[in-house]
C-alpha cells in the first residue's frame, strides 16, 4: 500500500482471504484461491516492472497487476474492519522461507541493501563527552585523527569553539558569533592521532573549564593538505571523498569579481559553511537543497534568503563559488551526502506531536536542523546527538547560534527541554513536538545528519 487508510481505500493493493479476490486501489475483482488459518501467503513486488504477484503456499496466483503507479510502498495487513481476532506472523527474510521466493526478488531486510561505502560511521565522525579540568587535558578516545573539532560547554552558557587542521592548532572560530579568528592555546592546544589536547582553560570556559561538562563533535578530512588549482583561486584543501567532507582555505580579492575555488570532493557539495577569518562578518551557510543563491547565517536565527555572495551559478563537482565578499582570508567547510553515512536534505513540519518521519537511510549520530523557509524566521540551528541523548526521546539540544546551555530551549521561550523532543531511529528521525526549531506546520527545515552506523550494517530487519 502506498497510502491507504483501510484495505479497500484508494492506494491499497491486497489479496483477500475471504474469497480470493484482489483489490487494486479500491477496485474489487476475481483473482485467486481463498485462504485461511495455516496458509502461507507470499508477496512479490517488482517496482522496476510495476508488477505485484501473490502466492498461496508457494503457488503463484498470477500477476495481480502489471501497472503499479510510482510511489513509496508500505507492507499492509488488515481485517477490513470486521473486528474478528487475527494473528499474522510476517517473515521478511530474517529466517528461511517456507517456500522458495522468486529468483529475481530480494528479501525486505537490511542485508539486501547495497554494501555501504562507510561501514562504521565512527571512523570519520564521532561525538565525545568530557568534564573540564582547568588544566591541560587530552581527549583521546576518537578512533581517527580529527581534522575539525566543534566543541560546546553543556551545563553553562559559553561560546562554541571550532578548530581545524588547515588553519592550524589553536586557531579558534566561534560559530555562535561573527567574531574573527583568534589564537588561543588555553582553549585548544593540538590535534592528535586519536583526538586533541586542550589547554588550561581557566577563563573562557569554551572547552575545558574546571568541573564544566562538554561535547566535542569531530570530523576526519583526509590524510594530507594539498594546493588545489581547480578554480580561479588556489585553495589549500584537505578532503575526504569517502566521508564527503573537506576543508578549504583561500584568500579572496573582491576587485577580481566572481571567482571559483576547488573543494576536492569530486561531487557537488550539499552544504557549504563559509567564514571570513579576518573580520567580524557573519557566517554564511549555503545548500544545494535551498539553492546556492540563498544563504543563512550560522550565528543568526534568520531564514534562508537571496544572496550574491556565492555567485549566480551553483557549485560543481570541483569548485565552490565566491562573489561580492570582503577582501581577506576565508575557510569553506563543504559536505557531500554519502548514502548510508550522511545526508543533507529537507522536510516539512506538520505542527503535530506526531511529527513527520524523516528518512536518512541510517541511524543518526548527529543532526543539525534549521527552519529554512520564510516561515522559519526566528528559528535556531538545533544540534542533537546520541552521545548526549542516548535514549528516546532525545531532548538534549544545543543551538549553534546561541551560547546557552543545553537545557535552554532554542527560541528562549522555556527552559528545561520540554519542547525539543526527537526520536532517533534506525533509519532516520522523527520530531515529537510542535516546536519551532524542528516541526512548525508548513515550514521547510534543512538538516544535516551523520550516521552512527549505516542502516545496512545493522543486519536483520528494521528496528
ZAMARGU-4260 file (C-alpha; in steps of 0.2 Angstrom, whole numbers, plus 5000, padded with zeros to 4 digits):
<rodrens>
0) 5000/5000/5000 | 5007/5017/4995 | 4995/5027/5005 | 4979/5018/5012 | 4968/5022/5027
5) 4959/5005/5025 | 4962/4989/5014 | 4948/4995/5002 | 4953/5013/5000 | 4962/5021/4986
10) 4981/5017/4986 | 4979/4999/4994 | 4983/4983/4984 | 4979/4967/4993 | 4973/4949/4991
15) 4958/4944/5001 | 4957/4928/5012 | 4938/4928/5011 | 4935/4925/4993 | 4952/4926/4985
20) 4948/4942/4976 | 4961/4956/4973 | 4958/4974/4977 | 4968/4986/4967 | 4966/5004/4974
25) 4948/5001/4979 | 4943/4991/4964 | 4937/4973/4968 | 4939/4959/4955 | 4941/4940/4954
30) 4959/4934/4957 | 4965/4918/4965 | 4960/4905/4979 | 4954/4910/4996 | 4965/4906/5011
35) 4963/4903/5029 | 4972/4898/5045 | 4989/4890/5042 | 4990/4895/5024 | 5006/4905/5020
40) 5005/4920/5008 | 5019/4926/4998 | 5021/4944/4991 | 5032/4948/4976 | 5033/4967/4972
45) 5043/4972/4957 | 5043/4991/4956 | 5055/4991/4941 | 5042/4981/4930 | 5027/4988/4941
50) 5020/4971/4945 | 5013/4963/4960 | 5011/4944/4962 | 5003/4935/4977 | 5007/4917/4982
55) 4997/4904/4992 | 5008/4890/4999 | 5021/4893/4986 | 5009/4893/4971 | 5008/4909/4961
60) 4990/4916/4959 | 4996/4926/4944 | 5000/4945/4942 | 4988/4955/4952 | 4993/4970/4942
65) 5006/4974/4929 | 5004/4993/4931 | 5008/4999/4948 | 5009/5018/4950 | 5026/5025/4955
70) 5027/5030/4974 | 5033/5024/4991 | 5025/5007/4996 | 5022/5000/5014 | 5018/4982/5019
75) 4999/4982/5025 | 4989/4969/5034 | 4971/4972/5039 | 4955/4964/5044 | 4943/4976/5033
80) 4936/4981/5050 | 4926/4965/5053 | 4933/4965/5071 | 4937/4947/5072 | 4953/4942/5081
85) 4968/4938/5069 | 4986/4934/5071 | 4998/4937/5057 | 5017/4931/5058 | 5027/4941/5045
90) 5044/4934/5038 | 5054/4947/5029 | 5068/4936/5025 | 5076/4936/5043 | 5074/4917/5043
95) 5072/4904/5029 | 5056/4905/5019 | 5044/4890/5019 | 5043/4891/5000 | 5056/4897/4988
100) 5055/4916/4983 | 5056/4921/4965 | 5074/4921/4960 | 5074/4939/4954 | 5067/4947/4970
105) 5076/4951/4986 | 5070/4950/5004 | 5064/4965/5013 | 5079/4966/5025 | 5093/4977/5028
110) 5105/4964/5022 | 5098/4966/5004 | 5103/4984/5004 | 5119/4989/4994 | 5135/4987/5005
115) 5139/5005/5011 | 5155/5014/5007 | 5157/5018/5026 | 5154/5003/5037 | 5157/5012/5053
120) 5152/5030/5055 | 5164/5032/5070 | 5179/5030/5058 | 5175/5048/5051 | 5164/5056/5063
125) 5161/5055/5082 | 5155/5064/5097 | 5163/5063/5114 | 5159/5070/5131 | 5171/5076/5145
130) 5172/5086/5161 | 5184/5101/5161 | 5199/5101/5172 | 5205/5118/5171 | 5222/5111/5166
135) 5229/5103/5151 | 5219/5088/5146 | 5219/5075/5131 | 5203/5070/5124 | 5210/5054/5116
140) 5196/5041/5113 | 5192/5045/5095 | 5196/5031/5083 | 5203/5043/5070 | 5214/5059/5069
145) 5201/5073/5069 | 5203/5087/5056 | 5189/5098/5063 | 5183/5099/5081 | 5167/5108/5086
150) 5166/5110/5105 | 5152/5117/5116 | 5150/5118/5135 | 5134/5109/5140 | 5130/5114/5158
155) 5134/5133/5157 | 5132/5147/5145 | 5148/5149/5134 | 5153/5151/5116 | 5156/5136/5104
160) 5174/5134/5098 | 5178/5127/5081 | 5195/5122/5075 | 5203/5113/5060 | 5220/5107/5055
165) 5222/5118/5040 | 5220/5134/5049 | 5231/5127/5062 | 5231/5122/5081 | 5224/5134/5092
170) 5215/5145/5079 | 5198/5147/5086 | 5182/5152/5077 | 5166/5154/5086 | 5150/5149/5077
175) 5138/5157/5088 | 5145/5175/5085 | 5153/5184/5070 | 5170/5187/5078 | 5186/5185/5068
180) 5198/5170/5071 | 5209/5171/5086 | 5224/5161/5093 | 5221/5154/5110 | 5231/5139/5116
185) 5222/5139/5133 | 5206/5134/5124 | 5214/5121/5112 | 5232/5116/5110 | 5235/5102/5097
190) 5226/5090/5086 | 5232/5072/5090 | 5231/5055/5082 | 5216/5049/5092 | 5208/5066/5097
195) 5215/5083/5103 | 5223/5091/5118 | 5215/5105/5127 | 5224/5119/5136 | 5222/5126/5154
200) 5205/5135/5150 | 5203/5145/5166 | 5194/5160/5160 | 5184/5157/5143 | 5175/5141/5148
205) 5174/5136/5129 | 5182/5119/5130 | 5190/5114/5147 | 5184/5125/5162 | 5186/5115/5179
210) 5170/5104/5183 | 5160/5110/5167 | 5154/5097/5155 | 5157/5097/5136 | 5153/5089/5120
215) 5165/5088/5105 | 5160/5084/5088 | 5174/5079/5076 | 5176/5075/5058 | 5190/5067/5048
220) 5195/5076/5032 | 5209/5065/5024 | 5227/5062/5027 | 5236/5077/5019 | 5233/5096/5014
225) 5236/5100/4996 | 5236/5115/4985 | 5221/5114/4974 | 5221/5123/4957 | 5203/5118/4951
230) 5197/5135/4952 | 5202/5153/4948 | 5208/5154/4967 | 5221/5142/4973 | 5215/5134/4989
235) 5223/5124/5002 | 5212/5109/5004 | 5210/5094/5015 | 5197/5082/5008 | 5190/5065/5012
240) 5179/5059/4997 | 5174/5043/5006 | 5166/5053/5020 | 5161/5068/5009 | 5169/5082/5019
245) 5183/5094/5015 | 5191/5110/5022 | 5197/5123/5010 | 5206/5140/5015 | 5209/5154/5002
250) 5211/5172/5000 | 5198/5182/4991 | 5201/5198/4981 | 5184/5207/4978 | 5192/5218/4963
255) 5194/5202/4953 | 5175/5199/4953 | 5166/5182/4954 | 5179/5168/4957 | 5179/5149/4959
260) 5189/5139/4972 | 5192/5120/4972 | 5184/5109/4986 | 5192/5092/4982 | 5176/5082/4985
265) 5173/5076/4967 | 5154/5079/4969 | 5143/5094/4971 | 5143/5099/4989 | 5126/5098/4998
270) 5131/5110/5011 | 5144/5124/5012 | 5148/5133/5028 | 5159/5149/5025 | 5168/5161/5037
275) 5179/5177/5034 | 5193/5173/5046 | 5199/5191/5047 | 5184/5202/5052 | 5168/5200/5062
280) 5157/5196/5047 | 5143/5184/5048 | 5145/5166/5044 | 5137/5160/5028 | 5128/5144/5025
285) 5123/5138/5008 | 5115/5122/5002 | 5110/5113/4986 | 5093/5110/4993 | 5089/5128/4996
290) 5098/5134/4980 | 5116/5142/4981 | 5108/5159/4978 | 5100/5158/4995 | 5110/5160/5011
295) 5108/5159/5030 | 5120/5164/5044 | 5126/5151/5057 | 5126/5164/5071 | 5108/5170/5067
300) 5091/5163/5068 | 5085/5170/5051 | 5078/5160/5037 | 5087/5157/5021 | 5086/5172/5009
305) 5093/5178/4992 | 5112/5182/4991 | 5125/5186/4978 | 5140/5180/4989 | 5141/5163/4981
310) 5138/5169/4964 | 5124/5167/4951 | 5129/5149/4947 | 5129/5133/4958 | 5144/5124/4965
315) 5151/5110/4954 | 5159/5093/4957 | 5176/5103/4958 | 5173/5121/4964 | 5163/5132/4975
320) 5160/5150/4970 | 5163/5166/4978 | 5157/5184/4974 | 5154/5201/4981 | 5164/5197/4998
325) 5176/5207/5008 | 5195/5205/5004 | 5203/5193/5016 | 5206/5175/5021 | 5191/5163/5021
330) 5188/5145/5026 | 5175/5134/5017 | 5168/5118/5026 | 5160/5108/5012 | 5149/5092/5014
335) 5143/5079/5002 | 5129/5067/5006 | 5136/5049/5006 | 5122/5035/5005 | 5122/5026/5022
340) 5133/5039/5031 | 5127/5057/5029 | 5113/5066/5022 | 5109/5085/5019 | 5091/5087/5014
345) 5074/5095/5019 | 5057/5090/5026 | 5041/5100/5030 | 5035/5101/5048 | 5017/5096/5052
350) 5015/5105/5069 | 5010/5089/5077 | 5017/5079/5092 | 5017/5065/5080 | 5029/5074/5068
355) 5035/5068/5051 | 5046/5053/5049 | 5062/5059/5041 | 5071/5045/5032 | 5090/5046/5032
360) 5095/5028/5027 | 5105/5026/5044 | 5104/5029/5062 | 5110/5047/5065 | 5123/5050/5077
365) 5122/5069/5075 | 5108/5080/5067 | 5108/5099/5064 | 5091/5106/5059 | 5087/5124/5054
370) 5070/5132/5049 | 5074/5137/5031 | 5059/5144/5023 | 5052/5161/5025 | 5041/5154/5039
375) 5057/5148/5048 | 5062/5166/5053 | 5067/5166/5072 | 5071/5148/5072 | 5088/5142/5078
380) 5101/5130/5072 | 5096/5114/5083 | 5110/5102/5087 | 5106/5084/5093 | 5117/5069/5095
385) 5116/5051/5103 | 5130/5054/5115 | 5121/5067/5125 | 5104/5059/5121 | 5107/5040/5122
390) 5088/5035/5123 | 5072/5042/5115 | 5065/5054/5116 | 5081/5064/5113 | 5080/5081/5120
395) 5097/5087/5125 | 5098/5101/5112 | 5110/5115/5109 | 5108/5129/5096 | 5123/5133/5085
400) 5118/5152/5086 | 5116/5153/5105 | 5129/5152/5119 | 5115/5145/5131 | 5117/5128/5139
405) 5108/5113/5133 | 5093/5114/5145 | 5089/5131/5137 | 5076/5129/5123 | 5081/5136/5107
410) 5070/5151/5105 | 5071/5156/5123 | 5053/5153/5127 | 5056/5140/5140 | 5069/5131/5150
415) 5071/5113/5153 | 5070/5105/5136 | 5051/5102/5137 | 5048/5105/5119 | 5063/5099/5110
420) 5060/5081/5108 | 5065/5070/5094 | 5065/5051/5091 | 5082/5045/5084 | 5078/5029/5074
425) 5087/5015/5065 | 5084/5024/5048 | 5081/5042/5052 | 5072/5053/5065 | 5055/5059/5070
430) 5051/5076/5078 | 5039/5073/5093 | 5033/5090/5097 | 5026/5105/5089 | 5042/5115/5091
435) 5048/5130/5081 | 5066/5123/5080 | 5060/5107/5071 | 5042/5105/5067 | 5031/5121/5064
440) 5017/5117/5052 | 5021/5121/5034 | 5039/5126/5037 | 5053/5119/5027 | 5068/5113/5038
445) 5085/5110/5031 | 5095/5096/5040 | 5112/5088/5040 | 5114/5071/5048 | 5129/5060/5051
450) 5127/5041/5054 | 5131/5031/5069 | 5131/5016/5058 | 5124/5013/5040 | 5107/5005/5040
455) 5113/4990/5030 | 5126/4987/5043 | 5113/4984/5057 | 5108/4967/5049 | 5091/4959/5052
460) 5075/4968/5050 | 5072/4986/5053 | 5070/4991/5071
</rodrens>
